[in-house]
Amino acid sequence: MAYIDWNASLSVGIAGIDEQHKKLVNSINRLHQAMIDKKGPELQREIIAEMCDYAVNHFALEEGMMKSTDYPGYAAHSEEHEQFAREATDLKAKSERGELILTIVVLSFLKNWLKNHILGTDMKYVSHFKRHGLE
Ligand code: FEO
């Protein structure tokens, strides 16, 4: 069983966004497996860098859609993105310096943040985006 199971409850029903969320889920699952398999720092660095790249691209996509449709929750939503980006950048820097120790605490943070953000914050824009014809 994967650390984070992708299922219909995580789908926002907008294909491009769901695909990016799946990539983030996959990165966290791979990181979790790397921890279980006691893989070396090189693989951890690679997955964390990939996760950061996915997150940056994903946040830019969502924020672009919010701006282009005058989404009223933009400020609060983008603040959550910035919070995650800060944490992810910190993990990336630690992994590059060889200082990162992957623990279940780190993995739980990533998992909980992503699930709570998708289910709580992202879901709020769905009807707004759909009203603007974004699918
Ligand atoms: Fe899907 Fe707001 O991140």
Backbone and ligand atoms as CSV (ligand in chain L), in Angstrom:
chain,resi,resn,atom,element,x,y,z
A,1,MET,N,N,0.849,-1.202,0.000
A,1,MET,CA,C,0.000,0.000,0.000
A,1,MET,C,C,0.888,1.257,0.000
A,2,ALA,N,N,0.518,2.198,-0.846
A,2,ALA,CA,C,1.317,3.428,-0.935
A,2,ALA,C,C,1.144,4.265,0.333
A,3,TYR,N,N,2.135,5.079,0.606
A,3,TYR,CA,C,2.079,5.961,1.784
A,3,TYR,C,C,0.883,6.920,1.659
A,4,ILE,N,N,0.725,7.489,0.473
A,4,ILE,CA,C,-0.479,8.283,0.176
A,4,ILE,C,C,-1.201,7.566,-0.961
A,5,ASP,N,N,-2.406,7.159,-0.713
A,5,ASP,CA,C,-3.194,6.522,-1.764
A,5,ASP,C,C,-3.945,7.588,-2.541
A,6,TRP,N,N,-3.692,7.628,-3.846
A,6,TRP,CA,C,-4.487,8.551,-4.670
A,6,TRP,C,C,-5.867,7.941,-4.835
A,7,ASN,N,N,-6.894,8.706,-4.565
A,7,ASN,CA,C,-8.240,8.199,-4.809
A,7,ASN,C,C,-9.132,9.372,-5.222
A,8,ALA,N,N,-10.357,9.043,-5.589
A,8,ALA,CA,C,-11.252,10.054,-6.158
A,8,ALA,C,C,-11.487,11.229,-5.214
A,9,SER,N,N,-11.356,11.003,-3.911
A,9,SER,CA,C,-11.617,12.099,-2.973
A,9,SER,C,C,-10.583,13.215,-3.124
A,10,LEU,N,N,-9.403,12.887,-3.684
A,10,LEU,CA,C,-8.352,13.895,-3.855
A,10,LEU,C,C,-8.466,14.623,-5.202
A,11,SER,N,N,-9.382,14.180,-6.044
A,11,SER,CA,C,-9.501,14.791,-7.368
A,11,SER,C,C,-10.285,16.097,-7.297
A,12,VAL,N,N,-9.698,17.153,-7.908
A,12,VAL,CA,C,-10.440,18.416,-7.992
A,12,VAL,C,C,-11.285,18.457,-9.271
A,13,GLY,N,N,-11.142,17.439,-10.102
A,13,GLY,CA,C,-11.963,17.356,-11.314
A,13,GLY,C,C,-11.479,18.259,-12.430
A,14,ILE,N,N,-10.248,18.755,-12.317
A,14,ILE,CA,C,-9.648,19.570,-13.380
A,14,ILE,C,C,-8.368,18.820,-13.765
A,15,ALA,N,N,-8.369,18.268,-14.996
A,15,ALA,CA,C,-7.369,17.264,-15.355
A,15,ALA,C,C,-5.924,17.723,-15.139
A,16,GLY,N,N,-5.592,18.937,-15.581
A,16,GLY,CA,C,-4.208,19.412,-15.479
A,16,GLY,C,C,-3.747,19.506,-14.032
A,17,ILE,N,N,-4.644,19.938,-13.170
A,17,ILE,CA,C,-4.299,20.073,-11.749
A,17,ILE,C,C,-4.188,18.688,-11.103
A,18,ASP,N,N,-5.130,17.808,-11.412
A,18,ASP,CA,C,-5.058,16.453,-10.848
A,18,ASP,C,C,-3.743,15.772,-11.238
A,19,GLU,N,N,-3.321,15.953,-12.481
A,19,GLU,CA,C,-2.071,15.316,-12.923
A,19,GLU,C,C,-0.886,15.811,-12.099
A,20,GLN,N,N,-0.867,17.118,-11.827
A,20,GLN,CA,C,0.246,17.664,-11.041
A,20,GLN,C,C,0.166,17.191,-9.593
A,21,HIS,N,N,-1.050,17.123,-9.051
A,21,HIS,CA,C,-1.189,16.604,-7.679
A,21,HIS,C,C,-0.693,15.158,-7.609
A,22,LYS,N,N,-0.984,14.380,-8.637
A,22,LYS,CA,C,-0.532,12.979,-8.642
A,22,LYS,C,C,0.997,12.907,-8.646
A,23,LYS,N,N,1.638,13.832,-9.351
A,23,LYS,CA,C,3.105,13.833,-9.373
A,23,LYS,C,C,3.661,14.153,-7.985
A,24,LEU,N,N,3.024,15.092,-7.300
A,24,LEU,CA,C,3.475,15.427,-5.938
A,24,LEU,C,C,3.267,14.236,-5.000
A,25,VAL,N,N,2.121,13.588,-5.119
A,25,VAL,CA,C,1.850,12.390,-4.310
A,25,VAL,C,C,2.915,11.327,-4.597
A,26,ASN,N,N,3.216,11.149,-5.874
A,26,ASN,CA,C,4.203,10.145,-6.262
A,26,ASN,C,C,5.579,10.461,-5.681
A,27,SER,N,N,5.971,11.728,-5.696
A,27,SER,CA,C,7.282,12.104,-5.126
A,27,SER,C,C,7.336,11.769,-3.644
A,28,ILE,N,N,6.255,12.098,-2.925
A,28,ILE,CA,C,6.248,11.835,-1.474
A,28,ILE,C,C,6.256,10.323,-1.225
A,29,ASN,N,N,5.528,9.574,-2.031
A,29,ASN,CA,C,5.542,8.114,-1.884
A,29,ASN,C,C,6.932,7.543,-2.153
A,30,ARG,N,N,7.602,8.081,-3.149
A,30,ARG,CA,C,8.956,7.592,-3.459
A,30,ARG,C,C,9.928,7.939,-2.339
A,31,LEU,N,N,9.734,9.112,-1.769
A,31,LEU,CA,C,10.591,9.525,-0.645
A,31,LEU,C,C,10.362,8.599,0.558
A,32,HIS,N,N,9.116,8.273,0.790
A,32,HIS,CA,C,8.773,7.361,1.886
A,32,HIS,C,C,9.414,5.985,1.645
A,33,GLN,N,N,9.311,5.501,0.411
A,33,GLN,CA,C,9.900,4.189,0.103
A,33,GLN,C,C,11.418,4.242,0.247
A,34,ALA,N,N,12.020,5.360,-0.163
A,34,ALA,CA,C,13.479,5.507,-0.036
A,34,ALA,C,C,13.889,5.439,1.431
A,35,MET,N,N,13.061,6.034,2.311
A,35,MET,CA,C,13.363,5.979,3.742
A,35,MET,C,C,13.272,4.531,4.241
A,36,ILE,N,N,12.201,3.841,3.861
A,36,ILE,CA,C,12.015,2.448,4.307
A,36,ILE,C,C,13.165,1.569,3.812
A,37,ASP,N,N,13.558,1.785,2.562
A,37,ASP,CA,C,14.619,0.964,1.962
A,37,ASP,C,C,16.017,1.437,2.368
A,38,LYS,N,N,16.052,2.478,3.215
A,38,LYS,CA,C,17.336,3.046,3.671
A,38,LYS,C,C,18.255,3.397,2.489
A,39,LYS,N,N,17.643,4.037,1.492
A,39,LYS,CA,C,18.423,4.461,0.331
A,39,LYS,C,C,19.331,5.625,0.725
A,40,GLY,N,N,20.387,5.788,-0.034
A,40,GLY,CA,C,21.374,6.805,0.294
A,40,GLY,C,C,20.917,8.214,-0.011
A,41,PRO,N,N,21.723,9.184,0.404
A,41,PRO,CA,C,21.353,10.587,0.253
A,41,PRO,C,C,21.196,11.048,-1.191
A,42,GLU,N,N,21.868,10.360,-2.118
A,42,GLU,CA,C,21.792,10.813,-3.512
A,42,GLU,C,C,20.361,10.693,-4.045
A,43,LEU,N,N,19.721,9.558,-3.783
A,43,LEU,CA,C,18.347,9.372,-4.252
A,43,LEU,C,C,17.400,10.346,-3.542
A,44,GLN,N,N,17.623,10.548,-2.254
A,44,GLN,CA,C,16.779,11.500,-1.502
A,44,GLN,C,C,16.885,12.889,-2.123
A,45,ARG,N,N,18.122,13.294,-2.419
A,45,ARG,CA,C,18.349,14.614,-3.038
A,45,ARG,C,C,17.590,14.726,-4.350
A,46,GLU,N,N,17.680,13.660,-5.133
A,46,GLU,CA,C,17.044,13.663,-6.455
A,46,GLU,C,C,15.511,13.794,-6.318
A,47,ILE,N,N,14.932,13.028,-5.410
A,47,ILE,CA,C,13.466,13.062,-5.269
A,47,ILE,C,C,13.014,14.406,-4.696
A,48,ILE,N,N,13.760,14.928,-3.736
A,48,ILE,CA,C,13.374,16.210,-3.136
A,48,ILE,C,C,13.475,17.339,-4.168
A,49,ALA,N,N,14.518,17.298,-4.976
A,49,ALA,CA,C,14.658,18.321,-6.024
A,49,ALA,C,C,13.483,18.233,-6.995
A,50,GLU,N,N,13.123,16.999,-7.343
A,50,GLU,CA,C,11.989,16.774,-8.258
A,50,GLU,C,C,10.694,17.288,-7.630
A,51,MET,N,N,10.505,16.984,-6.348
A,51,MET,CA,C,9.287,17.427,-5.657
A,51,MET,C,C,9.222,18.959,-5.624
A,52,CYS,N,N,10.347,19.598,-5.378
A,52,CYS,CA,C,10.370,21.074,-5.348
A,52,CYS,C,C,10.016,21.637,-6.719
A,53,ASP,N,N,10.577,21.048,-7.762
A,53,ASP,CA,C,10.276,21.524,-9.122
A,53,ASP,C,C,8.787,21.365,-9.431
A,54,TYR,N,N,8.248,20.200,-9.080
A,54,TYR,CA,C,6.820,19.970,-9.322
A,54,TYR,C,C,5.982,20.997,-8.561
A,55,ALA,N,N,6.357,21.233,-7.305
A,55,ALA,CA,C,5.577,22.150,-6.462
A,55,ALA,C,C,5.604,23.564,-7.050
A,56,VAL,N,N,6.795,24.014,-7.457
A,56,VAL,CA,C,6.913,25.368,-8.030
A,56,VAL,C,C,6.035,25.496,-9.273
A,57,ASN,N,N,6.120,24.501,-10.152
A,57,ASN,CA,C,5.314,24.546,-11.383
A,57,ASN,C,C,3.824,24.491,-11.071
A,58,HIS,N,N,3.497,23.649,-10.113
A,58,HIS,CA,C,2.090,23.482,-9.777
A,58,HIS,C,C,1.506,24.750,-9.157
A,59,PHE,N,N,2.241,25.336,-8.227
A,59,PHE,CA,C,1.736,26.549,-7.580
A,59,PHE,C,C,1.593,27.672,-8.613
A,60,ALA,N,N,2.544,27.737,-9.546
A,60,ALA,CA,C,2.468,28.776,-10.585
A,60,ALA,C,C,1.221,28.576,-11.453
A,61,LEU,N,N,0.918,27.319,-11.771
A,61,LEU,CA,C,-0.271,27.041,-12.584
A,61,LEU,C,C,-1.534,27.486,-11.858
A,62,GLU,N,N,-1.683,27.036,-10.619
A,62,GLU,CA,C,-2.895,27.390,-9.867
A,62,GLU,C,C,-2.999,28.903,-9.667
A,63,GLU,N,N,-1.882,29.525,-9.313
A,63,GLU,CA,C,-1.936,30.965,-9.029
A,63,GLU,C,C,-2.239,31.752,-10.309
A,64,GLY,N,N,-1.735,31.268,-11.443
A,64,GLY,CA,C,-2.062,31.913,-12.718
A,64,GLY,C,C,-3.553,31.826,-12.994
A,65,MET,N,N,-4.125,30.657,-12.718
A,65,MET,CA,C,-5.569,30.476,-12.936
A,65,MET,C,C,-6.359,31.366,-11.975
A,66,MET,N,N,-5.880,31.483,-10.740
A,66,MET,CA,C,-6.589,32.323,-9.760
A,66,MET,C,C,-6.551,33.791,-10.186
A,67,LYS,N,N,-5.370,34.228,-10.627
A,67,LYS,CA,C,-5.244,35.640,-11.024
A,67,LYS,C,C,-6.106,35.929,-12.245
A,68,SER,N,N,-6.078,35.028,-13.216
A,68,SER,CA,C,-6.796,35.301,-14.468
A,68,SER,C,C,-8.309,35.281,-14.272
A,69,THR,N,N,-8.768,34.703,-13.169
A,69,THR,CA,C,-10.221,34.640,-12.930
A,69,THR,C,C,-10.634,35.482,-11.717
A,70,ASP,N,N,-9.678,36.301,-11.206
A,70,ASP,CA,C,-9.977,37.137,-10.025
A,70,ASP,C,C,-10.531,36.320,-8.863
A,71,TYR,N,N,-9.860,35.240,-8.562
A,71,TYR,CA,C,-10.313,34.374,-7.473
A,71,TYR,C,C,-10.190,35.118,-6.141
A,72,PRO,N,N,-11.270,35.225,-5.378
A,72,PRO,CA,C,-11.208,36.028,-4.148
A,72,PRO,C,C,-10.327,35.429,-3.046
A,73,GLY,N,N,-10.062,34.129,-3.101
A,73,GLY,CA,C,-9.235,33.511,-2.057
A,73,GLY,C,C,-7.760,33.465,-2.400
A,74,TYR,N,N,-7.357,34.242,-3.414
A,74,TYR,CA,C,-5.974,34.160,-3.904
A,74,TYR,C,C,-4.925,34.395,-2.813
A,75,ALA,N,N,-5.071,35.465,-2.049
A,75,ALA,CA,C,-4.018,35.839,-1.089
A,75,ALA,C,C,-3.784,34.740,-0.055
A,76,ALA,N,N,-4.862,34.244,0.536
A,76,ALA,CA,C,-4.712,33.206,1.566
A,76,ALA,C,C,-4.165,31.922,0.952
A,77,HIS,N,N,-4.621,31.620,-0.253
A,77,HIS,CA,C,-4.172,30.384,-0.906
A,77,HIS,C,C,-2.681,30.459,-1.232
A,78,SER,N,N,-2.275,31.570,-1.826
A,78,SER,CA,C,-0.858,31.678,-2.205
A,78,SER,C,C,0.039,31.709,-0.973
A,79,GLU,N,N,-0.482,32.194,0.145
A,79,GLU,CA,C,0.314,32.176,1.391
A,79,GLU,C,C,0.590,30.732,1.822
A,80,GLU,N,N,-0.407,29.863,1.658
A,80,GLU,CA,C,-0.169,28.444,1.982
A,80,GLU,C,C,0.888,27.851,1.051
A,81,HIS,N,N,0.821,28.220,-0.226
A,81,HIS,CA,C,1.844,27.742,-1.163
A,81,HIS,C,C,3.231,28.199,-0.717
A,82,GLU,N,N,3.315,29.452,-0.316
A,82,GLU,CA,C,4.629,29.976,0.099
A,82,GLU,C,C,5.155,29.242,1.325
A,83,GLN,N,N,4.252,28.917,2.230
A,83,GLN,CA,C,4.669,28.185,3.429
A,83,GLN,C,C,5.274,26.832,3.032
A,84,PHE,N,N,4.593,26.127,2.134
A,84,PHE,CA,C,5.113,24.826,1.708
A,84,PHE,C,C,6.428,25.007,0.963
A,85,ALA,N,N,6.481,26.012,0.087
A,85,ALA,CA,C,7.695,26.239,-0.697
A,85,ALA,C,C,8.884,26.508,0.224
A,86,ARG,N,N,8.656,27.255,1.311
A,86,ARG,CA,C,9.744,27.511,2.274
A,86,ARG,C,C,10.220,26.213,2.910
A,87,GLU,N,N,9.272,25.386,3.326
A,87,GLU,CA,C,9.646,24.105,3.958
A,87,GLU,C,C,10.387,23.209,2.960
A,88,ALA,N,N,9.850,23.143,1.740
A,88,ALA,CA,C,10.457,22.273,0.732
A,88,ALA,C,C,11.856,22.762,0.357
A,89,THR,N,N,12.025,24.084,0.268
A,89,THR,CA,C,13.339,24.644,-0.058
A,89,THR,C,C,14.331,24.348,1.054
A,90,ASP,N,N,13.852,24.395,2.288
A,90,ASP,CA,C,14.713,24.084,3.429
A,90,ASP,C,C,15.151,22.607,3.372
A,91,LEU,N,N,14.194,21.729,3.084
A,91,LEU,CA,C,14.543,20.302,2.955
A,91,LEU,C,C,15.558,20.097,1.833
A,92,LYS,N,N,15.333,20.810,0.729
A,92,LYS,CA,C,16.229,20.670,-0.423
A,92,LYS,C,C,17.646,21.122,-0.049
A,93,ALA,N,N,17.733,22.264,0.626
A,93,ALA,CA,C,19.050,22.784,1.012
A,93,ALA,C,C,19.745,21.811,1.968
A,94,LYS,N,N,18.986,21.279,2.924
A,94,LYS,CA,C,19.586,20.310,3.861
A,94,LYS,C,C,20.051,19.061,3.126
A,95,SER,N,N,19.237,18.603,2.169
A,95,SER,CA,C,19.624,17.386,1.443
A,95,SER,C,C,20.871,17.649,0.600
A,96,GLU,N,N,20.992,18.861,0.070
A,96,GLU,CA,C,22.173,19.185,-0.740
A,96,GLU,C,C,23.425,19.292,0.129
A,97,ARG,N,N,23.233,19.703,1.380
A,97,ARG,CA,C,24.386,19.787,2.299
A,97,ARG,C,C,24.660,18.452,2.991
A,98,GLY,N,N,23.841,17.451,2.694
A,98,GLY,CA,C,24.012,16.137,3.322
A,98,GLY,C,C,23.565,16.117,4.767
A,99,GLU,N,N,22.701,17.083,5.146
A,99,GLU,CA,C,22.276,17.180,6.552
A,99,GLU,C,C,20.878,16.632,6.794
A,100,LEU,N,N,20.226,16.192,5.738
A,100,LEU,CA,C,18.836,15.771,5.925
A,100,LEU,C,C,18.766,14.335,6.425
A,101,ILE,N,N,18.045,14.158,7.510
A,101,ILE,CA,C,17.756,12.797,7.970
A,101,ILE,C,C,16.259,12.585,7.755
A,102,LEU,N,N,15.951,11.725,6.814
A,102,LEU,CA,C,14.540,11.476,6.526
A,102,LEU,C,C,13.919,10.716,7.684
A,103,THR,N,N,12.879,11.261,8.224
A,103,THR,CA,C,12.178,10.591,9.316
A,103,THR,C,C,10.697,10.585,8.998
A,104,ILE,N,N,9.966,9.815,9.781
A,104,ILE,CA,C,8.519,9.773,9.577
A,104,ILE,C,C,7.907,11.138,9.905
A,105,VAL,N,N,8.577,11.925,10.740
A,105,VAL,CA,C,8.067,13.269,11.058
A,105,VAL,C,C,8.104,14.144,9.797
A,106,VAL,N,N,9.214,14.061,9.072
A,106,VAL,CA,C,9.346,14.833,7.830
A,106,VAL,C,C,8.306,14.357,6.813
A,107,LEU,N,N,8.209,13.041,6.670
A,107,LEU,CA,C,7.263,12.486,5.700
A,107,LEU,C,C,5.815,12.818,6.084
A,108,SER,N,N,5.521,12.764,7.380
A,108,SER,CA,C,4.160,13.082,7.835
A,108,SER,C,C,3.816,14.527,7.532
A,109,PHE,N,N,4.792,15.417,7.720
A,109,PHE,CA,C,4.535,16.823,7.406
A,109,PHE,C,C,4.137,16.954,5.934
A,110,LEU,N,N,4.934,16.352,5.030
A,110,LEU,CA,C,4.660,16.472,3.596
A,110,LEU,C,C,3.290,15.878,3.249
A,111,LYS,N,N,3.038,14.688,3.784
A,111,LYS,CA,C,1.767,14.014,3.502
A,111,LYS,C,C,0.581,14.840,4.021
A,112,ASN,N,N,0.665,15.258,5.268
A,112,ASN,CA,C,-0.468,15.982,5.857
A,112,ASN,C,C,-0.680,17.322,5.178
A,113,TRP,N,N,0.439,17.998,4.891
A,113,TRP,CA,C,0.292,19.298,4.237
A,113,TRP,C,C,-0.438,19.113,2.905
A,114,LEU,N,N,0.040,18.165,2.101
A,114,LEU,CA,C,-0.538,18.008,0.761
A,114,LEU,C,C,-2.011,17.600,0.837
A,115,LYS,N,N,-2.303,16.612,1.665
A,115,LYS,CA,C,-3.701,16.160,1.743
A,115,LYS,C,C,-4.606,17.275,2.285
A,116,ASN,N,N,-4.176,17.934,3.339
A,116,ASN,CA,C,-5.006,18.997,3.912
A,116,ASN,C,C,-5.182,20.153,2.928
A,117,HIS,N,N,-4.108,20.453,2.197
A,117,HIS,CA,C,-4.182,21.570,1.254
A,117,HIS,C,C,-5.130,21.235,0.093
A,118,ILE,N,N,-4.992,20.032,-0.452
A,118,ILE,CA,C,-5.871,19.664,-1.568
A,118,ILE,C,C,-7.327,19.602,-1.099
A,119,LEU,N,N,-7.538,18.886,0.009
A,119,LEU,CA,C,-8.920,18.653,0.459
A,119,LEU,C,C,-9.556,19.914,1.041
A,120,GLY,N,N,-8.750,20.767,1.640
A,120,GLY,CA,C,-9.303,21.957,2.284
A,120,GLY,C,C,-9.250,23.191,1.399
A,121,THR,N,N,-8.048,23.529,0.941
A,121,THR,CA,C,-7.837,24.816,0.268
A,121,THR,C,C,-8.084,24.730,-1.242
A,122,ASP,N,N,-7.517,23.705,-1.887
A,122,ASP,CA,C,-7.710,23.610,-3.341
A,122,ASP,C,C,-9.187,23.391,-3.706
A,123,MET,N,N,-9.847,22.558,-2.936
A,123,MET,CA,C,-11.246,22.240,-3.277
A,123,MET,C,C,-12.120,23.502,-3.320
A,124,LYS,N,N,-11.698,24.538,-2.582
A,124,LYS,CA,C,-12.515,25.760,-2.531
A,124,LYS,C,C,-12.576,26.480,-3.882
A,125,TYR,N,N,-11.544,26.284,-4.733
A,125,TYR,CA,C,-11.562,27.022,-6.004
A,125,TYR,C,C,-12.315,26.277,-7.108
A,126,VAL,N,N,-12.691,25.041,-6.863
A,126,VAL,CA,C,-13.228,24.210,-7.938
A,126,VAL,C,C,-14.454,24.843,-8.609
A,127,SER,N,N,-15.438,25.222,-7.820
A,127,SER,CA,C,-16.657,25.764,-8.446
A,127,SER,C,C,-16.348,27.093,-9.141
A,128,HIS,N,N,-15.449,27.893,-8.544
A,128,HIS,CA,C,-15.064,29.173,-9.151
A,128,HIS,C,C,-14.406,28.932,-10.524
A,129,PHE,N,N,-13.433,28.020,-10.568
A,129,PHE,CA,C,-12.742,27.737,-11.841
A,129,PHE,C,C,-13.734,27.195,-12.872
A,130,LYS,N,N,-14.601,26.318,-12.434
A,130,LYS,CA,C,-15.536,25.703,-13.385
A,130,LYS,C,C,-16.506,26.750,-13.941
A,131,ARG,N,N,-16.897,27.692,-13.063
A,131,ARG,CA,C,-17.779,28.775,-13.549
A,131,ARG,C,C,-17.080,29.587,-14.633
A,132,HIS,N,N,-15.729,29.631,-14.554
A,132,HIS,CA,C,-14.960,30.384,-15.552
A,132,HIS,C,C,-14.509,29.487,-16.714
A,133,GLY,N,N,-15.066,28.298,-16.779
A,133,GLY,CA,C,-14.787,27.425,-17.919
A,133,GLY,C,C,-13.449,26.714,-17.877
A,134,LEU,N,N,-12.797,26.708,-16.702
A,134,LEU,CA,C,-11.495,26.019,-16.595
A,134,LEU,C,C,-11.741,24.577,-16.169
A,135,GLU,N,N,-11.307,23.649,-17.001
A,135,GLU,CA,C,-11.508,22.235,-16.646
A,135,GLU,C,C,-10.302,21.408,-17.002
L,1,FEO,FE1,FE,-2.761,22.238,-5.520
L,1,FEO,FE2,FE,-2.927,24.922,-4.017
L,1,FEO,O1,O,-1.984,23.465,-4.509
